[in-house]
Amino acid sequence: MSLEAFKSFLVSNPEVAEKVKACSDHAEVSAIAKQNGIDVSAAELMKAYDQAAVELDDDSLEAVAGGGTLKKIYYGYKFGKATGII
């Protein structure tokens, strides 16, 4: 399974998404993915995060400017478009 499959899995499994949200690094996220039958490496997660973090969308930029937390933005970009889990 791919990173896209993991994103979909997190949307469908909010309890797992909460565990991911509490992770402090990509290796922890990768371990959770593997526990759920999804093979996503820490390197793949880091690459996806780096690519997505290059440019903030208007909502994320507003959150930073308005005092939003980095963890919320980081999580939102780590797994693509925010889904209300944040």
Secondary structure, DSSP 4 states (H G I P E B T S, - for coil): --HHHHHHHHHH-HHHHHHHHT-SSHHHHHHHHHHTT----HHHHHHHHHHHTTS--HHHHHHHHTT--HHHHHHHHHTSS--S--
